[in-house]
């Protein structure tokens, strides 16, 4: 407690000199409304026992999706085999329903927070499979039609992308994942079913392992709807490949979501660190917005008073959007700014120049320049074109870019939305090609 009080005092001092949340142009609109207008949800994990007073008011006003932090985990609902305690989970679900919020069920099958009778049992493959699928069926059935998304299997992989040898992995192998998903689908055909893990946010060994796992599950006809990326991040270390990573999973035909976002720092918090955190939160939000199949972002607790970080990472904290007094931090403004609505310019007031700046076997780098040909400043811009067959946009900078088939859409970011009359801005991307590499035939700019 003393550590948290010291951290809170330091955070308050830093916040007084940092950019206030009200500096965001959309700071007066609730985050949930801003997110809904952009076609995504913005959620938070909550502690059911704290859903009163200001904590409850903030959770209800700012977020349109709720994740029970612990109340739906196996040890909370079935600590004794066949005996279920739904009190905590019911409280969170009822709160969400009272405030028109989605519910993200977390989590059905996980190697951690298991009751001892599961973790230390002597199992055959058949008996453990039955225990697991019975648990999944019972919990999903109870909340049928009331939980929008389930983290069906949580953290199945090791850091190198191989299968974790949990009680499930060691006894059943990878087949337990498919079994859990099939049981969940049978219990609630309408719920969205996700696999969820940490350290998969950028391209790397673990996310490659997850990518291959999802491909195998889809090939087997397993009813997997989405992949969750936890995004427990460190200040200044948002993966540069996060957007590209989300997109490659979406290209498999599944939804993606950021499910447990927090961005921790070494204490004490300073104005400089809080400003960096603001930019990091905005970057994660923009990565989601840039991927059409990104369903939304959930922060793992919205206030530092409810954060798990100080207890697991001594000397670190200040990882959430609000301080311990429920005051919004600069990170709040970062999220609001990333979600802020944009006003496209009138048609015909911008032009586009496309240049291939370098090319190699199978790849190329292109620069796209957007010029304001009108007499007033552009307040936002969008460029669309058809990328010739065989070409694929990959790593992107200075724009949010999506590609569906051959159709590509590029939209400004917060820092280059405004272009003065006669002025220009540019974005670029690396791409891949097969056969030949001609430029796009035409662009539209609005």
C-alpha positions in Angstrom: 0.0 0.0 0.0 2.8 2.4 0.8 4.4 1.8 -2.6 1.1 2.6 -4.3 0.7 5.8 -2.3 4.1 6.9 -3.2 3.5 6.1 -6.8 0.2 8.0 -6.8 1.8 11.1 -5.3 4.5 11.0 -8.0 2.0 10.5 -10.7 -0.2 13.4 -9.5 2.8 15.7 -9.5 3.8 14.6 -13.0 0.3 15.0 -14.3 0.1 18.6 -13.1 2.9 19.5 -15.5 1.8 17.1 -18.3 -0.5 17.7 -21.2 -4.0 17.5 -19.8 -6.6 15.1 -21.1 -8.7 18.1 -22.1 -6.1 19.0 -24.8 -7.7 16.3 -27.0 -10.2 17.7 -29.4 -12.6 15.0 -28.5 -12.0 14.9 -24.8 -15.5 15.9 -23.9 -17.1 12.9 -25.6 -17.0 9.6 -23.8 -14.5 7.2 -25.2 -17.2 4.6 -25.8 -19.1 7.0 -28.1 -15.9 7.9 -30.0 -15.1 4.2 -30.5 -18.6 3.4 -31.6 -18.5 6.1 -34.2 -15.3 4.5 -35.6 -16.9 1.1 -35.7 -15.0 -0.5 -32.8 -15.6 -1.1 -29.2 -13.5 0.2 -26.3 -13.6 -2.0 -23.3 -12.1 -2.4 -19.8 -11.4 -5.2 -17.4 -13.1 -4.6 -14.0 -13.1 -6.0 -10.6 -16.7 -6.9 -9.8 -16.5 -6.1 -6.1 -15.5 -2.5 -6.9 -18.4 -1.7 -9.2 -19.8 1.1 -7.0 -19.3 4.8 -6.6 -16.9 6.7 -8.9 -15.3 3.5 -10.2 -18.7 2.2 -11.4 -19.6 5.6 -12.8 -16.4 5.8 -14.9 -16.6 2.2 -16.1 -20.2 2.8 -17.3 -19.7 6.2 -18.8 -16.4 5.6 -20.7 -16.5 1.9 -21.9 -18.9 -0.1 -24.0 -17.4 -3.5 -23.2 -16.6 -5.1 -19.9 -14.3 -8.0 -19.1 -14.5 -9.7 -15.7 -10.9 -9.5 -14.4 -11.1 -12.7 -12.4 -14.8 -13.6 -11.9 -15.2 -16.0 -14.8 -11.9 -17.9 -14.4 -12.1 -21.6 -13.5 -11.0 -21.3 -9.9 -13.6 -18.6 -9.3 -16.6 -20.5 -10.7 -15.8 -24.2 -10.1 -13.3 -24.4 -7.2 -14.9 -27.8 -6.3 -15.7 -30.2 -9.1 -19.3 -29.9 -10.2 -20.1 -27.1 -7.7 -20.4 -23.7 -9.3 -20.4 -20.2 -7.8 -21.7 -17.6 -10.3 -22.1 -14.7 -7.9 -19.1 -12.7 -9.1 -19.6 -13.3 -12.8 -23.3 -12.6 -12.5 -22.6 -9.2 -10.9 -20.3 -8.1 -13.8 -22.7 -9.4 -16.5 -25.7 -7.6 -14.8 -23.7 -4.4 -14.6 -22.9 -4.6 -18.3 -26.5 -5.2 -19.2 -27.6 -2.3 -17.1 -25.3 0.0 -19.0 -25.7 -1.3 -22.6 -22.2 -2.8 -22.6 -20.9 -5.9 -24.3 -19.3 -8.7 -22.2 -16.0 -10.3 -23.0 -15.9 -13.7 -21.2 -12.5 -14.3 -19.7 -11.4 -17.1 -19.7 -12.7 -20.7 -20.1 -9.5 -22.8 -20.4 -6.2 -21.5 -19.0 -3.1 -23.1 -17.4 -3.2 -20.5 -14.5 -5.8 -19.9 -11.8 -7.0 -23.4 -12.0 -8.4 -25.2 -8.9 -6.0 -27.7 -7.4 -8.4 -30.6 -8.3 -7.8 -29.8 -12.0 -4.1 -28.9 -11.9 -3.0 -31.7 -9.6 -5.4 -34.4 -10.7 -4.4 -37.8 -12.1 -6.0 -37.7 -15.6 -6.3 -39.9 -18.6 -6.8 -38.1 -21.9 -10.5 -39.1 -21.9 -11.3 -38.0 -18.4 -9.5 -34.6 -18.7 -11.2 -33.9 -22.0 -14.6 -34.6 -20.4 -13.8 -32.4 -17.4 -12.7 -29.6 -19.6 -15.6 -29.7 -22.1 -18.1 -30.1 -19.2 -16.7 -26.9 -17.7 -16.8 -25.0 -21.0 -20.3 -26.2 -21.7 -21.7 -25.3 -18.3 -20.2 -21.8 -18.2 -21.0 -20.8 -21.8 -24.5 -22.2 -21.5 -25.2 -20.1 -18.4 -24.4 -16.9 -20.2 -25.8 -17.9 -23.6 -26.9 -14.8 -25.4 -25.4 -12.5 -22.7 -21.6 -12.8 -23.5 -20.6 -11.4 -26.8 -17.0 -12.7 -27.0 -15.3 -15.6 -25.1 -11.6 -16.0 -24.6 -12.0 -19.8 -25.0 -8.4 -20.7 -24.7 -5.9 -18.4 -23.0 -2.1 -18.4 -23.4 -1.6 -21.8 -25.0 1.9 -21.1 -26.3 5.4 -20.8 -25.0 7.6 -17.9 -25.9 9.0 -19.7 -28.9 5.6 -20.4 -30.3 5.4 -24.1 -29.3 2.5 -25.6 -27.3 2.7 -24.9 -23.6 2.9 -28.1 -21.5 0.1 -27.2 -19.2 -2.1 -29.9 -17.7 -4.1 -29.7 -20.9 -1.2 -29.5 -23.3 0.7 -32.3 -21.6 -2.3 -34.6 -21.4 -4.2 -33.9 -24.5 -1.7 -32.2 -26.9 -3.0 -29.5 -29.2 -6.3 -31.2 -29.6 -7.6 -29.7 -26.4 -7.8 -26.3 -28.1 -10.1 -27.6 -30.9 -12.2 -29.5 -28.3 -12.7 -26.4 -26.2 -13.8 -24.3 -29.2 -16.3 -26.9 -30.4 -17.8 -27.2 -26.9 -18.2 -23.5 -26.7 -19.8 -23.2 -30.1 -22.3 -25.9 -29.2 -23.2 -24.1 -26.0 -23.7 -20.7 -27.7 -23.7 -20.6 -31.5 -23.9 -16.8 -31.5 -20.9 -15.9 -29.3 -17.6 -14.9 -30.9 -14.9 -17.4 -29.9 -11.3 -16.2 -29.5 -7.8 -17.7 -28.7 -5.9 -15.1 -26.6 -2.2 -14.7 -25.7 0.5 -12.3 -24.7 3.8 -11.3 -26.4 2.1 -11.9 -29.8 1.5 -8.2 -30.5 4.3 -7.8 -33.1 5.7 -10.2 -35.7 8.0 -12.7 -34.0 8.5 -16.3 -33.0 5.5 -16.5 -30.6 3.1 -14.6 -33.0 4.4 -16.9 -35.8 3.5 -19.9 -33.7 0.0 -18.4 -33.1 -0.4 -17.7 -36.8 0.4 -21.3 -37.7 -1.9 -22.5 -34.9 -4.8 -20.5 -36.2 -4.2 -21.7 -39.7 -4.2 -25.3 -38.5 -7.4 -24.8 -36.5 -9.2 -23.2 -39.5 -8.0 -26.1 -41.7 -9.6 -28.5 -39.3 -12.9 -26.6 -39.4 -12.6 -25.5 -35.7 -15.1 -22.7 -35.0 -12.6 -20.0 -34.1 -13.8 -16.4 -34.8 -11.0 -14.3 -33.6 -7.5 -13.9 -32.1 -6.9 -11.7 -29.0 -3.6 -9.9 -28.5 -3.1 -9.0 -24.9 -0.7 -6.1 -25.3 0.8 -5.9 -21.9 3.4 -3.4 -23.1 6.3 -1.5 -21.8 6.7 2.3 -22.2 8.2 3.1 -25.6 8.0 -0.5 -26.8 4.9 -0.7 -28.9 5.9 -3.1 -31.7 6.5 -1.3 -35.0 5.0 -4.3 -36.7 1.8 -4.4 -34.6 -0.5 -3.2 -37.4 1.0 -5.5 -39.9 0.8 -8.4 -37.5 -2.9 -7.7 -36.8 -3.5 -7.5 -40.5 -1.9 -10.8 -41.4 -4.2 -12.6 -38.9 -7.2 -10.7 -40.2 -6.2 -11.9 -43.7 -6.8 -15.5 -42.5 -10.5 -14.6 -42.2 -10.7 -14.1 -38.4 -11.4 -11.0 -36.3 -8.6 -9.6 -34.2 -8.8 -7.6 -31.0 -6.5 -6.0 -28.4 -7.7 -7.6 -25.3 -5.6 -6.6 -22.2 -3.9 -3.3 -23.0 -1.7 -1.6 -20.4 1.6 0.2 -20.8 3.8 0.2 -17.7 6.7 2.4 -16.8 9.4 2.5 -14.2 8.2 4.7 -11.3 8.1 7.5 -10.5 6.0 8.7 -13.4 7.2 12.0 -15.0 5.6 14.4 -17.4 8.0 13.0 -20.1 7.0 9.4 -19.4 3.3 10.2 -19.3 3.6 12.0 -22.7 5.3 9.0 -24.2 2.6 6.8 -22.7 0.0 9.0 -24.4 1.6 8.5 -27.8 1.9 4.7 -27.2 -1.8 4.3 -26.3 -2.7 6.3 -29.4 -0.4 4.1 -31.5 -2.1 0.9 -30.4 -5.5 2.4 -31.0 -4.5 3.5 -34.5 -3.1 0.1 -35.3 -6.6 -1.4 -34.5 -8.4 1.3 -36.5 -6.2 0.6 -39.5 -7.3 -3.0 -39.7 -10.8 -3.6 -40.9 -11.4 -6.8 -38.9 -10.1 -5.3 -35.6 -13.2 -5.5 -33.4 -11.9 -3.3 -30.6 -9.5 -2.6 -27.8 -9.8 -3.5 -24.1 -7.6 -1.9 -21.5 -6.7 -4.2 -18.6 -8.2 -2.0 -15.8 -8.8 1.7 -16.4 -7.4 3.1 -13.2 -4.0 2.6 -11.5 -5.8 1.7 -8.3 -7.0 -1.5 -9.9 -3.9 -2.4 -11.9 -2.1 -5.7 -11.5 1.3 -4.2 -12.5 2.8 -3.0 -9.2 2.2 -6.4 -7.6 3.9 -8.4 -10.4 6.6 -5.9 -11.5 8.0 -4.1 -8.4 9.0 -0.5 -9.1 6.7 -0.3 -12.1 3.2 1.0 -12.6 1.1 4.0 -13.8 0.0 1.7 -16.6 -3.6 2.7 -17.2 -5.7 5.6 -18.5 -6.7 7.0 -15.1 -4.7 7.7 -11.9 -5.6 6.3 -8.5 -8.0 9.2 -7.9 -9.9 8.4 -11.1 -8.5 11.5 -12.9 -7.8 11.0 -16.6 -4.1 10.9 -17.5 -2.5 12.1 -20.8 -3.0 8.5 -22.1 -6.7 9.1 -22.0 -6.3 12.0 -24.4 -4.1 9.8 -26.6 -6.9 7.3 -27.0 -9.5 10.1 -27.5 -7.4 11.8 -30.1 -6.9 8.5 -32.0 -10.6 7.9 -32.0 -11.6 11.5 -32.8 -13.9 11.8 -35.9 -12.3 13.2 -39.0 -13.8 15.5 -41.6 -12.9 14.5 -45.2 -12.0 17.3 -47.6 -14.3 18.2 -50.5 -13.8 16.0 -53.6 -11.4 17.3 -56.1 -9.2 19.4 -53.8 -6.2 17.1 -53.6 -3.9 15.3 -56.0 -1.7 12.2 -55.7 1.8 11.3 -56.9 3.0 7.7 -56.6 6.7 6.9 -56.8 8.5 3.6 -56.5 11.7 4.7 -54.6 13.4 1.2 -54.6 12.7 -2.2 -55.9 14.2 -5.7 -55.5 13.2 -9.3 -56.3 9.8 -9.7 -54.9 9.6 -6.4 -53.0 9.5 -2.6 -53.4 9.2 0.7 -51.5 6.7 3.3 -52.7 6.0 6.9 -51.6 2.6 8.5 -52.1 2.4 12.3 -52.0 -0.9 14.0 -51.3 -1.1 17.7 -52.4 -3.8 20.2 -51.4 -4.9 21.8 -54.7 -7.7 23.8 -53.0 -7.8 27.2 -51.4 -8.5 26.1 -47.8 -6.7 23.7 -45.5 -7.5 20.0 -45.7 -8.8 18.7 -42.4 -8.3 15.0 -43.1 -7.7 13.1 -46.3 -8.3 9.6 -47.8 -6.6 8.1 -50.8 -8.0 5.0 -52.6 -6.5 3.0 -55.5 -6.4 -0.5 -57.0 -3.0 -2.2 -56.4 -2.2 -4.2 -59.6 -2.6 -8.0 -59.3 0.2 -9.8 -57.5 1.1 -6.7 -55.4 0.5 -6.6 -51.7 0.9 -3.6 -49.3 3.0 -4.6 -46.3 4.8 -2.3 -43.8 3.3 1.2 -43.8 4.3 4.6 -42.4 2.6 8.0 -42.0 -0.9 6.6 -42.9 -3.4 4.0 -41.9 -3.7 1.6 -44.8 -6.0 -1.3 -45.4 -6.1 -3.6 -48.5 -9.0 -5.9 -49.5 -8.2 -7.8 -52.6 -6.7 -5.2 -54.9 -8.6 -2.3 -53.3 -6.4 -0.1 -51.0 -7.5 2.7 -48.8 -5.0 5.1 -47.0 -6.2 7.6 -44.4 -4.3 10.3 -42.6 -3.0 10.0 -39.0 -3.6 12.6 -36.3 -0.3 14.4 -37.0 -0.6 14.8 -40.8 -4.4 15.3 -41.2 -4.1 19.0 -41.8 -2.5 20.1 -45.1 -2.5 23.9 -46.0 -3.4 25.2 -49.4 -0.6 24.3 -51.8 1.0 22.1 -49.2 1.6 18.4 -49.3 2.2 15.4 -47.1 3.5 12.0 -47.9 3.2 8.4 -46.7 5.0 5.3 -47.8 4.9 1.5 -47.7 6.9 -1.6 -48.4 5.1 -4.0 -50.7 5.5 -7.4 -52.3 5.0 -8.3 -56.0 5.0 -11.3 -58.3 5.3 -11.3 -62.1 5.7 -7.5 -62.6 5.4 -4.3 -60.6 3.5 -1.6 -62.6 2.2 1.4 -60.8 -1.5 1.7 -59.9 -3.6 3.0 -62.8 -5.5 5.7 -61.0 -6.1 7.3 -57.6 -9.0 9.0 -55.9 -8.4 11.6 -53.2 -11.0 13.0 -50.9 
